[in-house]
């Protein structure tokens, strides 16, 4: 059995730079570039995405940590000094996404930008970042599923380096990070293939498609993981939230179509340069 891949990419003096951080940063860059490119089609200036990024990334990490701490409060209430020790691990993507959404709402109101249009533009990039970021879990040998067998992993026709990375403390584990990454990649391809078709999506529906797809994938994958956060030691937090988001997004889609009647996504943003940036 070959040695597992190191989670550390390189050293800068006494500082260890981990693959997890590199992959997360790569995901953020990819998401930003995708948003800027699509924003040009929708008459949103690149500076708006850069400015949003400067607020959303740090607040998103804080939100991801707060979410994790809340649902692990039994531990952190006894070890309050570790609440801010994010370098020891312990963030939850749903917390980061919810924090990022809150930042976007405030940002759009401040810049007088259509919230649902911005969500449509940003959502595919966020999905791409999730596809990339899950490989950070791979490098850390975390966010995996239960014990499985070498024969099972080989039946999936996985590359050998993936199989060897799933060999942890004498056992093979389900590569749930891979299942989620691939699931999100399929959803991303579908959304990117369909979003520019005329009279298919109305404003807000690309974002809602992302929410529906991701919550479905996450619900399935979360049921396989061994590191889930729980409510009352019985309900997996991410599965419960996935169900809420899945049905909530569908209901919002129907409501907006029947009551709000938003414009078609490709009908134009209605913005004209220069718009109010105060």
Secondary structure by P-SEA (a helix, b strand, c coil): ccccccccccccccccccaaaaaaaaaaaaaaaaaaaaaaaacccaaaaaaaaacaaaaaaaaaaaaaaaaaaaaaaaccccccccccbbbbaaaaaaaaaaaaaaaaaaacccaaaaaaaaaaaaaaaaaaaaaaaaaacccccccccaaaaaaacccaaaaaaaccccccccaaaaaaaaaaaaaaaaaaaccccccccccaaaaaaaaaaaaaaaaaaaaaccccccccccccaaaaaaaaaaaaaaaaaaaaaccccccccccccccccccccc
